[in-house]
Structure formats: C-alpha cells, structure tokens
C-alpha cells in the first residue's frame, strides 16, 4: 500500500498540472486505495482524510476547466460514496471524517464519543465541521454525480441514529434544509424543461 507521502504527492501533482487525465488518474488511485483498505487503516488516518478532502475541494474548482467535467465530478462523488459506505459499516471511523468528534492528538477512535454541539450555521460551519457531508450536499441535486451523493447522505442519516454527536449536529444544523432547497430549485425547472421540449417537438412536426 502507498504511504501517506506518496498519495499526497500524487494529489498535489493532479492539482498543480490542471490536467483532466491526471486528475482522473488521481481520483482512480484514491478509489483503489479506499476499496483495498480492508482493515480500514488508511481511512482511520486523519492526515489521509484531511488530504483527500482538500483534494476533492480543489478538484471541484478545477473541473470547470475540464472538457468532461461531469464525468470527473461523478468519479469524485463515487470516491466519497465509497468512503461513506465504509464509515457506515464501521462507525469508529466517523471521528476521522467528522471533525467535531475528533479528540486532541487523536491516535485511535473512541467507541462512543459524544461531543456537546452548538447550533452551527451550514453556510459557515458545515464545510469545516463535516466537509465530507458538505461535498455530498453540494452535489446532491446534480444529474451525473447526484445518485452517489444522495445515497451517501442517506447513509449518514442512518448512521446518525447510532451516533448521538452526529444526530445532534444534524438536528441543530440546517444542512438538510439547504439540501431540500437545492433539490426544490432543481425540480422547479422540470416544467420549463418539459414545456421547451414539447414546443421543440411541435416545431419539428410543423
């Protein structure tokens, strides 16, 4: 398995070169690492988690310069989906990916950590407190990457029933109000799309 320095170098190269092929290769490599991490040693590494999420953050800004940006975003969301699926199966991994549950100088993961939470505002805190969830919410209403994002969000909701700290955060934040707003805006465009398609059909027929 690659060490931390190696996959850090790969992700930095992908960002530095602004190249779609290198970016997709880096995502593919990270996906292979996640899927092959049978003992979850890598997913329990805070440095790996922080580096991967920074990479996803950077790649989300670069994809608009890629020719096949929807495909790259979909592959990035598949990566986050695979991580979320593993966290769902092993809730001891959650503090690594959910910052509010991290302990100072964390070496391992406590089984039942319950950190008192204030009422965060999703705009200012979601990206900091739970960047994994932030990226999923950002993509939940998109066509190509949305399926992975929405399913992963359902996994997080299911996991919250077993982890009080996560349940508190979801209850006291408006992260899912933001999600509903994004989906509502998407569905509001549906009638416009159907109308324009119908007009196009009539015009072609005439």
C-alpha atoms as one frame of an Amber mdcrd trajectory, in Angstrom:
protein
   0.000   0.000   0.000   1.187   3.524  -0.761   2.384   5.579   2.175   0.956
   8.980   3.085   3.755  10.919   1.393   3.168   9.128  -1.911  -0.567   9.713
  -2.247  -0.075  13.302  -1.048   2.425  13.827  -3.877   0.000  12.315  -6.409
  -2.888  14.584  -5.393  -0.663  17.687  -5.386   0.584  16.865  -8.870  -3.003
  16.454 -10.078  -3.911  19.918  -8.788  -0.701  21.591  -9.963  -0.930  20.394
 -13.563  -4.636  21.315 -14.016  -4.857  18.326 -16.345  -8.044  16.283 -16.684
  -6.272  12.973 -17.328  -4.007  13.382 -14.290  -6.973  14.478 -12.173  -8.996
  11.408 -13.131  -5.969   9.167 -12.534  -5.544  10.618  -9.026  -9.244  10.008
  -8.230  -8.936   6.460  -9.549  -5.854   5.850  -7.394  -7.605   7.131  -4.261
 -10.616   4.950  -5.036  -8.361   1.907  -5.349  -6.747   2.745  -2.006 -10.125
   3.103  -0.286 -11.568  -0.094  -1.756  -8.437  -2.132  -0.978  -8.210  -0.841
   2.602  -9.714  -3.989   4.123  -8.649  -3.229   7.707  -9.576   0.470   7.435
  -6.079   1.541   8.499  -5.923   4.228   5.828  -9.445   5.506   6.469  -8.585
   5.835  10.161  -5.685   8.159   9.326  -6.627  11.817   9.959  -3.850  13.050
   7.661  -5.163  10.904   4.813  -8.726  12.114   5.416  -7.707  15.777   5.512
  -5.561  15.443   2.396  -8.242  13.618   0.433 -10.929  16.154   1.308  -8.624
  19.045   0.373  -8.022  17.311  -2.948 -11.781  16.931  -3.574 -12.228  20.590
  -2.654  -9.537  21.642  -5.147 -10.698  19.303  -7.903 -14.250  20.672  -7.548
 -12.934  24.078  -8.596 -10.779  22.729 -11.416 -13.418  20.551 -13.109 -14.982
  23.570 -14.776 -11.838  23.788 -16.900 -12.076  20.113 -17.899 -13.741  19.012
 -21.107 -15.550  16.125 -19.368 -16.224  17.909 -16.070 -19.446  15.985 -15.300
 -17.590  12.692 -15.580 -14.810  13.858 -13.257 -17.306  15.124 -10.679 -19.183
  11.834 -10.825 -15.956   9.893 -10.185 -15.123  12.195  -7.255 -18.569  11.595
  -5.752 -18.146   7.841  -6.242 -14.967   8.144  -4.163 -16.817   9.965  -1.360
 -19.669   7.456  -1.609 -17.241   4.561  -1.103 -15.755   6.299   1.931 -19.201
   6.987   3.408 -20.217   3.356   2.862 -17.175   2.194   4.824 -17.829   4.699
   7.607 -21.418   3.439   7.797 -20.152  -0.106   8.294 -17.551   0.969  10.860
 -18.787   3.931  12.918 -15.459   4.065  14.751 -14.131   5.777  11.604 -16.581
   8.670  11.918 -14.435  10.939  14.155 -11.739  10.917  11.475 -14.150  12.356
   8.898 -16.473  14.331  11.191 -14.251  16.987  12.729 -16.399  17.830  15.767
 -15.866  14.319  17.156 -12.078  14.371  16.881 -10.126  14.229  20.108  -6.932
  16.308  20.645  -3.896  14.439  19.329  -6.171  11.583  18.336  -4.310   8.297
  17.928  -7.300   5.978  17.868 -11.050   6.357  17.807 -13.187   6.200  20.907
 -16.165   3.904  20.526 -18.816   6.249  21.926 -17.678   9.818  21.732 -20.405
  12.381  22.375 -19.228  15.955  21.998 -21.616  18.748  23.083 -22.523  20.707
  19.984 -23.697  24.257  19.494 -26.127  25.200  16.747 -23.972  25.550  13.642
 -24.944  27.502  10.568 -24.396  25.364   7.493 -23.005  28.239   5.435 -20.180
  28.972   7.876 -19.643  25.645   9.634 -20.652  22.649   7.533 -17.568  22.909
   5.345 -15.364  23.000   8.460 -17.239  20.609  10.748 -18.109  17.916   8.231
 -16.534  18.578   4.796 -17.430  15.082   3.592 -21.126  15.867   4.105 -20.650
  19.353   2.651 -19.421  17.980  -0.677 -22.251  15.435  -0.795 -24.876  18.132
  -0.236 -23.244  20.311  -2.902 -23.673  17.529  -5.475 -26.987  16.019  -4.351
 -29.042  17.900  -6.944 -26.739  17.242  -9.890 -27.641  14.795 -12.603 -24.470
  12.764 -13.068 -22.955  12.784  -9.583 -26.205  13.179  -7.657 -27.017   9.473
  -7.275 -23.796   8.786  -5.377 -24.235  11.926  -3.257 -27.873  11.287  -2.329
 -27.248   7.657  -1.393 -24.244   8.642   0.721 -26.350  11.265   2.526 -28.895
   8.560   3.355 -26.049   6.506   4.827 -25.074   9.461   7.035 -28.668   9.872
   8.218 -28.846   6.164   9.029 -25.532   6.348  10.895 -26.768   9.287  12.966
 -29.256   7.000  14.720 -26.269   5.158  16.212 -24.028   8.156  16.944 -25.504
  10.826  19.284 -22.962  13.525  18.337 -23.822  13.206  14.650 -27.543  13.149
  15.407 -27.173  16.366  17.453 -25.283  18.071  14.648 -27.866  17.140  12.019
 -30.762  18.155  14.289 -29.257  21.526  15.206 -27.995  22.488  11.764 -29.912
  23.475   8.644 -27.784  21.321   6.372 -30.775  19.325   5.178 -32.860  22.479
   4.731 -30.118  23.541   2.317 -30.342  20.153   0.635 -34.115  20.493   0.259
 -33.687  23.981  -1.180 -31.243  22.743  -3.806 -33.481  19.852  -4.814 -36.528
  22.125  -4.856 -34.773  24.532  -7.205 -33.857  21.644  -9.489 -37.387  20.230
  -9.658 -38.832  23.709 -10.250 -37.005  23.698 -13.583 -38.681  20.471 -14.656
 -41.872  22.097 -16.022 -39.767  24.580 -18.012 -37.765  21.712 -19.498 -40.904
  19.747 -20.387 -42.503  22.853 -21.939 -39.456  23.656 -24.075 -39.188  20.010
 -25.172 -42.871  19.989 -26.139 -42.509  23.218 -28.125 -39.467  21.733 -29.869
 -41.449  18.634 -30.844 -44.332  20.690 -32.207 -41.950  22.911 -34.175 -40.212
  19.882 -35.691 -43.592  18.353 -36.580 -44.825  21.521 -38.280
